[in-house]
Every structure is written in structure tokens, then in C-alpha cells.
Amino acid sequence: MPQGRRQLADMIRRLNTAGVDAVYVDYVFDQATDARTDADLNNALREFSGQAYLVRVLNTDFNGNRVLRGDTPLIADGVDQVALDAWVNYLGYTWYMPYAVEEDGVSLPNLPAQIAGVSGEPGEMFPITYNYELSSIPTYRLSDLMENPLRLRELAGKTVIISNSSERGIQPSNVPGHKAVPPSIISIYAAETLLAGDPHFVTGLPFILAAIAALLLAASIRQRSLRYTAYAVTSITALAAPFISAHFDVRISIAYALSVLLVYGLFRLRASWRENLRMVDSVTGLPTFAALEADRVVADTVPAIIVARIHRFEEVRRTLADELHAAYLQAIAARLKAATQDATIYIGQGHLIAWTMREKEPALLREHLEGLRALFSSPLVVGDQQVDVGITFGIDISPSPNVVRRLAAAVAVAEKTTETFEPIAVADSASQEDLIWNISLQARIDAALTNGEIYLAFQPKIMVQTGEIIGAEALVRWKDPVKGHIPPDNFIRQCETAGRMSQLTRFVLEEACKAGNMFAAEGLNLPIAVNISATLLHERGIVTMVRDVLAESGFEPRRLTLEITETYRISNLDLAADILGELSALGAKISMDDFGVGAASLEALLKLPFSELKIDRMFIAPMTSDPKAHGIVKSVLQMGRDLRIIVVAEGVEDAGTLTLLRDSGCLVAQGFAISRPVTFDKILDFHRSSRIEKLTNIV
């Protein structure tokens, strides 16, 4: 408007009279008014005794092109010009400005650089600091100065920027602590930054590392509320850091750190979304076993955990239409819920359903679950079909707060239940320490073999008629420094499962042959028997092992007896026959251990080259009270005579059994009534004593 331009020309002349050093007109007069008014404004600028500048603003047009807007020629003629280019980020803040602007072939200093008297190349940026209060920048209204000319004296020797943001059409910017300030204020902050010298600038790498460290620290906090509080503090600190540092003349770059936080937050949201999906069954809408495992109330109150196993589950699902699968599960859950006092029902994998109960008395739980089984004796109606449901239960009542372990224990026993014989089973209440020890048993075996915790004991075999020691069976034992003696069945089965059986067997063979040589050195030429697992007869490595041990130890093969245990586990009798034939060819005797146990015993006796068999203690122990057991033993003894193989009775527990065996014609026996397994030294001590008496008093 002409009136505004006339007022501006008048004010410029008054500022000149007041002794202002420099004036910058931060307007863009790109529209002409009457020629006399525009010419008068031009004259006022050209006549200014200090420095007078018109500011050209760099804008972006509708097509995305950068345009350097300038004044009409009548106003701009002969007047020095500067540019203004300020990039505002998505938060409304300007952190960088260029030293100079080059556009459309025109190169001009940027307004803050001109005010500070600092030059630089176009496109070269400098950071802006906001380390002093906005209130310290004096501002005046043009109308106030016109009405009170005395205030112009305050501007003597100053640099003045005259601006009107509304006329320029530029959106106001933000400074830390203030919003929507006139854009000229940003130019003043930028000029003051240059006048004060380059600010301290910290690159983004330290903040990326700090953000990662803070996230890792927060993620390690187990308590959920504290963990999320740490996440919130980290995010707020990152956002506040630029504003805080600006007041200390330090410029920092946190864009990459914010990117790290954003990416981590997105991953956490995705993980939380997936976790929520994992917590709810998509078919039935019921909570899953994962929700039960994460339930802190269950961990704190430690109720009984019940797992129901639905029998013929997949068979029923294959029969029902797809749209009835959810209805089938929901009908089962509804019937369970009706009988379990509104307990929360959790859906597991397929045929498993779980819930908790406060009652932990096994007898009362069994009574309740038997009632549930009776309730399920009537069929369910799914759609228009009646469906019979077979259901059994596994229970965990251990006092541990570890819900994951307890649920796994209940699932394990539920899987072993049967509708006919054991419909309700209670999990073993072993302590968590015992369970941890058991699952680490395989690794412990290797260490025990090395440090001497695993050793051999020897159980004598005697001639029944005379009581003379005619051999000894080498039995492996393990004494753990913490758990004490470990039952052999426990760790031997673990060795088989873990593939350590060959290693353990070689150790026993080596120690047994070494002991046999030491017995011989003392004048006691005892045959030594070593147990060989039937699982080792599936490959010829056992032959190489026995051959190598005999060669290394120098032990006489004829004094070595290999007792094959659990012959019913031999899957290929033809291969086993070849392997045992090779072992026999080495000179060792082959014995069938535990004869009578397992369906394959007689078949194995027929097809495999045994020269000895041992009657299992199952038949020996009840001989004195069970005529049937006595008859079986007598029949086996007679079979041995017919086959011309030695029969050994094992498990002789009392003198009466030993007498009955003697009367039945048994030649060789072993058992606690004769001697418990003892150390090598104790057998030598007995031999040296030269006492010819029964071995009952050895232990």
C-alpha cells in the first residue's frame, strides 16, 4: 500500500537522523504502487548515510522451483541487496543457514552473514545457536516510534532490521522455548552466532552410540514398568537435548539417534503386536499357553496347574467341517469352564488345554478331575453332530514360581496318560536344582570320567558248591562331589541317549583289564566280566574297541567275559551275530545278561553265540516263596546243561536262596547274600587273608 511505503521512507530518514549504522528492509516490494511513492522510498534508501539494504527472499513456488523474490526496479534501483534463505525443519525450527545464496545467476550474501560481516561460499552452511533469551533482542513497533520520536535515540549506532512477516507470506518460525516468532528473529540469532564465532558442534555418532547404550540398558531391566519408564526417559532426553545444548553454545546433531530410537520403537511395536497375537488363539479367541506362562498372578500364587489332553483330537477335526473346528474347541472349553469355577481356560498346541486351581491336595484334585471325566462321558453337540470326547489330565503341584517349567511338567505327564490305565497323572515334584542337574548330566559325565568321579566296583562270582571266588563282574559307579552316589541306571541311560556309551564302555574295559592284570600280579587269576550295551551291537566299532583295549592292556582274552545287556533291544540279530562272532574269535566269552526279561531273550539265545547266560534276579529273588519262580529257575538250569553253557544266578539275596540254588544244581552265583560290589582293594584283602569261608562277611 502507498501509505505504508511512505511511512517506511519517513522512518528510514528518521533512523538516519538518529545515527543508525545499518538498516535492512526485510520486505519484498514486488508490486508497484504510484511512481512518486516508490521513488521516494528508493531515495530514502539511497540517501541513508550508513548501510541500507533490501532483502530478497528465497521461496519455493507451486512447481517446486526455488525463486529469489525481489523488489520492483523503481524501489531497488541503486540500493544494495542481500538474500534470505532459511530452511525450517518439520518441527518448525531452523538449525542451519547458508553464508550466501546463488539463484538464477544472482549471488548474494545471506542476511545473517552480511550483518555479521562474515563471507562464505553459496551453499556452505553454518549452525545456529539459541544460547540467549529472546527477550534480550529489543523490538519496536513502527507506529510506536512514529508517535514517540525520542525512542529513536536508543537505536543510535545499532543495526536495525525492519520486517513484516505477514506481508512476506512466510510462516513464522520457532526458537527453543518460543513458538511462531517473526522470521527476522531467526536471522538475528544466526548473525549473533557468527559474531560470537563458530559454536561447538558435536556430530551424530556419539549420540547414536549413547542411544544404543541407553536402549540396551533399558531393555535389560526385568520389571516392565521400570523398563518402559527408561524408554520414555531416553526418548524425552533425546528430543530435549538440542534445546538444552543450544543454551550452552553447543550444537548437536541427533537426527540419526532419533532414527535409531524410531526404528527400535517400531521393532518393539512389532514385537508387542506379535506377542499379543501369541497370547490369544486366533481360532477360539481364548488365551494361549504363552499367556499362562506370562501370568504374574500364577507365578506369585503358585496354584496347581492342570493340563487336559483331548484324545482323538485330530481325528475329530478331520471329520468335522472346517467352520466347526472353532466350535469344537469352544464347546470343550465351555464344559471345562462350567465345572472349574470360572477358571481361565488356556489353549495349547492342538489337543492340550490348561487351567489353574487353588486346591493342591492330590486326592481332592483327582476326585475333581474324575468328576470332569464323568462330565465328558456325555457327547458334545457341535453343529448338528454329536462328538464323543476322551479326556485325561496331567497335574503339576510343585511349589516353584517358574510357570514355564511347571506347565511343561504338566504337559509331559498329560502326554503319558491313557484313558484306560492312567487317566490322571501328577508330575514329579523334583526341585528345580535337581532338574537343572539332570539336564546337564551329559556334560558332567565327560568331566567325571576325567577327574576320577566315575570308577569301578567288583562283585564276586562264586562256585555255589564250594564258595570259591571264580570271577568278578566290573560295575561302573559314579560318586559326584555334590550329589553323592548317582544310580547307575540314571547315567548309563543318559550315556546311551547322548551318544556317550562307547566312551563309557571303553573306560570300563580299560579299567577292568587293568584290574585283572593287578589281580593276576597278586596271584589271583580272576576272570573279569564287563557289561556291553546291546545298542553297541549295531556297528562293528565295539570289535575294534575290545581288540585295542586287549592289545594295549595285555590282558588275557580268555579271562574276559562280555555280558550283553538288554538283548531285546537288538534290532538286527544277524548283524549282532556277526559282531559277537568276531568278539568271540578274539578269545572273550560272550554272556547273555538278565535272561528271561524281554520278548527277544529266547530268540537271541537261539541266534547269538552265547557261552553263558545269567538268570535275571526277577526269578531268583522269589525262589524260596514262589514255586513258579523256582520251577522256572530249575528249567533254565536244565536248559543250560542241555545247551552246554554256563548258567549264572544273579540277585542272590539270602542264604536260603543260595541253598536252594545249590540243591537245584546251579554252579555259579552272585548277589548281596554273597557280596555286595566292593573295591579292588577289598577283594585283594580277602584273597590275602586266605580264609576259606563263605563270602557273606566281605561287607
Secondary structure as UniProt FT lines:
FT   HELIX           2..18
FT   STRAND          22..26
FT   HELIX           35..46
FT   STRAND          51..60
FT   TURN            62..63
FT   STRAND          66..69
FT   HELIX           73..76
FT   TURN            77..78
FT   STRAND          80..84
FT   TURN            90..91
FT   STRAND          96..98
FT   STRAND          100..103
FT   TURN            104..105
FT   STRAND          106..110
FT   HELIX           111..116
FT   STRAND          125..127
FT   HELIX           134..136
FT   HELIX           142..147
FT   HELIX           149..155
FT   TURN            156..157
FT   STRAND          159..163
FT   HELIX           165..168
FT   STRAND          173..175
FT   TURN            176..177
FT   STRAND          178..181
FT   HELIX           183..195
FT   STRAND          200..202
FT   HELIX           205..219
FT   HELIX           224..246
FT   TURN            247..249
FT   STRAND          250..252
FT   HELIX           255..279
FT   TURN            282..284
FT   STRAND          287..288
FT   HELIX           289..293
FT   HELIX           296..301
FT   STRAND          304..311
FT   HELIX           313..319
FT   HELIX           322..324
FT   HELIX           325..338
FT   TURN            339..342
FT   STRAND          346..347
FT   STRAND          352..357
FT   HELIX           362..375
FT   TURN            376..377
FT   STRAND          380..382
FT   TURN            383..384
FT   STRAND          385..387
FT   STRAND          390..396
FT   HELIX           403..416
FT   STRAND          424..426
FT   HELIX           432..439
FT   HELIX           441..451
FT   STRAND          454..463
FT   TURN            464..466
FT   STRAND          469..480
FT   TURN            481..483
FT   STRAND          484..485
FT   HELIX           488..498
FT   HELIX           501..521
FT   TURN            522..523
FT   STRAND          528..533
FT   HELIX           534..538
FT   HELIX           541..553
FT   HELIX           557..559
FT   STRAND          560..565
FT   HELIX           567..569
FT   HELIX           573..585
FT   TURN            586..587
FT   STRAND          589..595
FT   TURN            599..600
FT   HELIX           601..607
FT   STRAND          612..615
FT   HELIX           617..620
FT   TURN            621..625
FT   HELIX           627..643
FT   STRAND          646..650
FT   HELIX           655..664
FT   STRAND          668..670
FT   TURN            672..674
FT   HELIX           680..689
FT   HELIX           695..698
//
